[in-house]
């Protein structure tokens, strides 16, 4: 079932599917248990998708194995052409796809459109990289031998993705897998299956052979269990919480799989005394409030030098107070709803804890007057490291501001976390920029910018924020195996 109010808003409904895509076939939903999908702006059911059983996952795994035999032999140029077609279809239907995303996820239409463009950029990027999977020859220590290195697709890959970027998190896995000659099974988040099922339809339209891609909706324990225990699946690529990432490491031990993990963050955002305050305010808003604060690279802790503290806060409050909260489909909305009640409770818990420990709410601090899942953009000063908000990922529109005096002190505070995904700072002194970039224990550093993601750059974290990189020239390596051939006896 898909609610008619939902379909009525689209100019073209052929990409909106409510069937799972199993080995190139759309599921027969009459025989399946179904799960509700809600619009977080209204809490109303917008449709249902199947909750697949073990046997369906096993069928998809078998189909992926069979399809991979031919797909790995398909010339890279051909794989590249199909990826480009998929990217063009995303762009062609951008408005409808953005609307589907906003209705099931909540972000503003502007952000949803930007995410579709971002998704297409990964497919195009990997379409190009597919043709550059180079090998190597290495000088041999023995006269009668040649050492030859080739790179081969790892095989069947499983991807598990979150709801916060329901299209892009799939595109950067699926693009790399298809480019490398792997087949891929995707389990999307249950909150946002429609943006995921779109990929089944565009794969069909672009001519991707059946079985190379499956999109499997359903219960995480059932699907995750089948993925982890399968000997056919050679790699799991997961984007989501650190907690589930750790579970997947444990579960995959018995089948010794390659794991790529893009996990949670707790990004520091530092404003040094020589920074452009106006630029830092804009960067902090971009980093903090995009997707209502529900991004893994969100500024989680904002450190401001004592010298410019008052001026920064005055300017920051003015700009944050002007952000418009509302249904993502409404014109001019900056901040949509949060994904659900649990997400709001986490933010409220952090705010209450911070107030008890001396924090002061200068803006927002509570649910928005629109009710349901809407939360007001919040600024809290007097933050310190005894508070939950310094130690947990917030995943909501809360800016805690910390005051600091010295470079040494702020680096120590910034690194005082088990996470290591993204960090940001604003400064002009070149020596300081270099020192601080080196000292921050993070996989990605934004200097004088609050926005760092692009298909050309390696995305990923260190410490408990993950293993591996996505996008960039490094992103394909995670889907390839190195094979060494020792060719002897050639001097006879
Ligand atoms: P999550 O709860 O870890 O869920 C992510 C995905 O894993 C969902 O599809 C979920 O399905 C599935 N899952 C949960 N338990 C599982 C299990 N036992 N076995 C297999 N799959 C399982 O994370 P989320 O709340 O959706 O997303 C927010 C988190 O993702 C944040 O921590 C954020 O920082 C992180 N994130 C990281 C990046 C990055 O690139 N580093 C990017 C975006 C988001 P169910 O919902 O059905 O359980």
Boltz pocket constraint, residues with backbone or C-beta under 6 A from the ligand:
constraints:
  - pocket:
      binder: B
      contacts: [[A, 160], [A, 161], [A, 162], [A, 163], [A, 164], [A, 165], [A, 169], [A, 187], [A, 188], [A, 189], [A, 190], [A, 218], [A, 219], [A, 220], [A, 221], [A, 223], [A, 224], [A, 225], [A, 239], [A, 240], [A, 241], [A, 242], [A, 244], [A, 245], [A, 247], [A, 261], [A, 262], [A, 263], [A, 264], [A, 265], [A, 295], [A, 296], [A, 297], [A, 393], [A, 421], [A, 460], [A, 461], [A, 465], [A, 466]]
      max_distance: 6.0
